[in-house]
Amino acid sequence: MIGLIGKKLGQTRVYDTDGKAVCVTVVHAGPNHVVQTKIADGSDGYDAVQLGYDEQSHESRLTKPVRGHFKKQGSQPTKQLKEFRDFSGDVITDGKVEVTIFEPGDFVDAIAKTKGRGFQGVVKRWNFGGGPKSHGQKNWYRRPGSIGACATPGLVEKGKKMPGHMGQASRTVQNLEVIQVRAEDNVLLIKGAIPGAKGDYVVIREAKKRPKAAKG
């Protein structure tokens, strides 16, 4: 499965061949450098390609194990690393993977982290209704209410919706259409919204449910 590591630059709109305005997310996605290649017949036991994106000029900002990994592979240190299994070697040119591996009309999945919202209560985080505003109650307008059981099991269940850190979670948006591929700028214009803020890293991979091989 082919894919790229990129960076979300923002959103805009372009016109398609029919003259309709299409909202797109602009993703800078190249070139990605091939850091390591794994093969099923080797010690790794499976086929994969590890790609790096966004060169790291200050090696001191990397941990020693990561620095040693780049040195062993003889590649330029990068800020981001991502492994893609069963990666087609036909799209690798001079140790790089360009945005041209995708074409207009292809469908991709976008994986990124959502915007961080900080610590939030249950009303904003989980859309709770809060307590009643009448019948003598007070100071319970935005509280969750009872969270435990009075008898068995007598504890708070795992996964209970409670106040906490909102956002900054990995999310995958599937089946987004590639509208334009601008090879000269290493940019993909992808229809729809992608999680995260401007400047956040994003992984663009071939859509699992609508792969290139099934196109048409």
Secondary structure by P-SEA (a helix, b strand, c coil): cbbbbbbbcccccccccccbbbbbbbbbcccccccccccccccccbbbbbbbcccccccccccaaaaaaaaaaccccccbbbbbcccccccccccccccccccccbbbbbbbbcccccccccccccccccccccccccccccccccccccccccccccccccccccccbbbbbccccccccccccccccccccccccccbbbbbcccccccccccc
